[in-house]
Amino acid sequence: MIAQSSVTIDVAGLDPAFVPYGDGLDLQRQAADRLDSGADDGTLILLEHEPVYTAGRRADPAEYPTDGSPVVPVDRGGLVTWHGPGQLVGYPVIRISPDRGVVDVVRALEGVLLDVSAEFGVTGHRVAGRSGVWATAGASEVKFAQIGLRARAHVITHGFALNCSNALEPFSSFIPCGITDAGAASLSTLAGTEITPADVLPVITPRLLDAIAELTS
């Protein structure tokens, strides 16, 4: 096993202490400032957000929610997505080593999410040309974890969202991640039993720290 990273773990809020999206952005900015100043080695922020739609740099307004719900533009990669209660969101605010890039971080996070899903009896997989983690449900491909990152001077912000026990209806009101030929799922729907972010937290945290240690060494 890889030696775990010395990053700070900040469980900013789980049910019922949902975190407004703006507060999550502030937590990331503060963590990046500490990292830039040398005050610490980075922060792994884990939380559940209040319901919100966000749009990455490449988002097309034609893919926004059809019901007129507000959308928060952000500086991450990717398109439009939704966050809300029942979804575990992780922001690894870290400085990756010079020989690493954004793709390495995406693949590392996908690997962690695949391993964690397997712990809960869910077989996930990658899809070529698409980020995130997927599963096969009947004859359909469904996505149950999303990844969107920003890199500046090797400092990573934003991160992943793992659908645990959240409602899936919000994903039907817009075009998630620009994908029109696949659906959305959660660990709970795929496993056939409720799996909450609190259930996932102790399983995913050490794996994330191991992945961060490798990315930053």
C-alpha positions in Angstrom: 0.0 0.0 0.0 1.2 3.5 -0.8 2.0 5.7 2.1 -0.9 7.9 2.8 -0.8 11.6 2.0 -0.4 14.2 4.8 -3.3 16.4 3.4 -5.9 17.7 5.8 -9.3 15.9 5.7 -12.2 18.3 6.0 -15.6 16.6 6.2 -17.4 19.9 5.6 -20.9 18.6 5.9 -23.0 15.4 5.5 -26.7 14.9 6.0 -28.3 17.0 7.5 -25.5 19.6 7.3 -25.7 20.2 3.6 -23.2 22.8 2.3 -24.3 25.6 -0.1 -22.4 25.4 -3.3 -20.9 28.9 -2.8 -19.5 27.8 0.6 -17.9 24.8 -1.1 -16.2 27.2 -3.6 -14.9 29.3 -0.7 -13.6 26.2 1.1 -11.6 25.3 -2.1 -10.2 28.8 -2.4 -9.1 28.9 1.2 -7.5 25.4 0.8 -5.7 26.6 -2.4 -4.5 29.7 -0.6 -3.1 27.6 2.3 -1.4 25.3 -0.2 0.1 28.2 -2.1 1.5 29.8 1.1 3.0 26.5 2.3 0.7 26.4 5.3 -0.2 22.8 4.6 0.2 20.1 2.0 -3.4 20.3 0.7 -6.9 19.5 1.8 -9.4 16.7 0.9 -12.8 18.2 1.3 -15.8 15.8 1.5 -19.4 17.0 1.7 -22.9 16.9 0.5 -24.2 20.0 -1.3 -27.6 21.7 -1.1 -29.3 21.1 -4.5 -27.6 23.0 -7.3 -26.9 22.9 -11.0 -23.4 23.9 -12.1 -21.9 24.5 -15.6 -18.2 24.0 -16.5 -16.2 26.1 -18.9 -17.4 24.2 -22.0 -21.1 24.1 -21.1 -23.7 24.9 -23.7 -26.8 26.8 -22.4 -28.9 24.6 -24.6 -28.0 21.8 -22.1 -29.2 23.7 -19.1 -32.3 22.6 -17.1 -35.5 23.0 -19.0 -37.5 24.2 -16.0 -35.5 27.4 -15.7 -33.6 26.4 -12.6 -30.6 28.6 -12.0 -27.2 27.3 -13.0 -23.9 28.3 -11.4 -21.0 28.8 -13.9 -17.7 27.5 -12.5 -14.1 27.3 -13.8 -13.8 23.5 -13.8 -13.7 21.4 -16.9 -16.8 19.6 -18.1 -20.3 20.6 -18.9 -23.5 20.8 -16.8 -24.2 18.6 -13.8 -26.2 18.5 -10.6 -25.2 18.2 -6.9 -27.5 17.6 -4.0 -28.3 15.6 -0.9 -27.4 11.9 -1.1 -24.4 12.6 -3.4 -20.9 12.5 -1.9 -18.8 15.2 -3.4 -15.0 15.2 -3.0 -12.6 18.1 -3.7 -8.9 17.1 -3.5 -7.2 20.5 -3.4 -3.6 19.3 -4.0 -0.4 20.1 -5.9 0.4 17.3 -8.2 4.0 16.4 -9.1 5.4 18.1 -12.2 5.3 14.8 -14.2 1.5 14.5 -13.6 -1.4 16.0 -15.4 -5.1 16.4 -15.2 -5.7 13.1 -17.0 -3.6 11.3 -14.3 -5.9 12.8 -11.6 -9.0 11.8 -13.5 -7.8 8.2 -13.9 -6.8 8.0 -10.3 -10.2 9.2 -9.1 -11.9 6.8 -11.4 -9.9 4.0 -10.0 -10.8 4.9 -6.4 -14.5 5.2 -7.3 -14.4 1.8 -9.1 -12.7 0.1 -6.1 -15.2 1.7 -3.6 -18.2 0.7 -5.8 -17.0 -2.9 -5.8 -16.9 -2.8 -2.0 -20.6 -2.2 -2.1 -21.3 -4.9 -4.6 -21.5 -2.6 -7.7 -19.5 -3.4 -10.8 -18.5 -0.2 -12.5 -16.3 0.5 -15.5 -14.8 3.3 -17.6 -16.1 4.3 -21.0 -13.6 5.2 -23.6 -13.6 8.9 -24.4 -15.8 9.8 -21.4 -14.7 10.6 -17.9 -16.5 9.3 -14.7 -17.6 5.9 -13.7 -20.3 3.9 -15.4 -22.3 0.7 -15.0 -24.5 -1.5 -17.2 -28.1 -1.6 -16.2 -30.1 -4.0 -18.3 -29.2 -3.1 -21.9 -28.3 0.5 -21.0 -25.2 2.3 -19.9 -25.6 4.5 -16.8 -23.3 7.0 -15.2 -23.1 7.1 -11.4 -20.0 9.2 -10.7 -18.9 12.5 -12.4 -15.5 14.1 -12.4 -14.6 17.7 -13.3 -11.3 19.4 -12.5 -9.4 22.6 -12.8 -5.6 22.7 -12.8 -3.5 25.9 -12.2 0.3 25.7 -11.7 -0.2 22.0 -10.9 -2.8 22.8 -8.2 -6.0 20.8 -8.6 -9.4 22.1 -7.5 -12.9 20.8 -7.9 -13.2 17.0 -8.0 -15.8 14.2 -8.1 -19.4 13.5 -7.3 -20.5 10.0 -6.4 -24.2 9.3 -6.6 -25.0 7.4 -3.4 -28.6 7.7 -2.3 -29.6 10.9 -4.1 -32.7 11.4 -6.2 -32.1 10.9 -9.9 -35.0 13.0 -11.2 -32.9 16.2 -11.4 -30.7 14.5 -14.1 -33.8 14.2 -16.4 -34.3 18.0 -16.5 -31.0 18.8 -18.3 -28.4 17.1 -20.5 -25.9 15.7 -17.9 -22.3 16.2 -19.0 -23.5 16.7 -22.6 -24.5 13.0 -22.8 -27.8 12.2 -24.5 -27.4 8.4 -25.0 -27.0 7.2 -21.4 -28.9 7.5 -18.1 -28.0 8.2 -14.5 -27.8 5.8 -11.6 -26.6 5.7 -8.0 -24.9 3.1 -5.8 -28.3 2.6 -4.1 -30.2 1.9 -7.3 -27.4 -0.4 -8.7 -27.0 -2.3 -5.5 -30.7 -2.6 -4.7 -30.2 -1.2 -1.2 -29.7 2.2 0.3 -26.1 3.3 0.4 -25.6 6.8 1.9 -22.6 9.2 1.7 -22.0 8.4 5.4 -21.8 4.7 4.5 -19.2 5.4 1.8 -17.1 8.0 3.7 -15.0 5.5 5.8 -14.4 3.3 2.7 -13.4 6.0 0.3 -11.3 8.2 2.5 -8.2 6.0 2.9 -8.3 5.1 -0.8 -8.4 8.8 -1.8 -5.4 9.5 0.5 -3.4 6.7 -1.1 -4.2 8.1 -4.6 -3.3 11.6 -3.5 0.0 10.4 -2.1 0.9 8.9 -5.4 -0.2 11.9 -7.4 1.8 14.3 -5.3 5.0 12.3 -4.8 
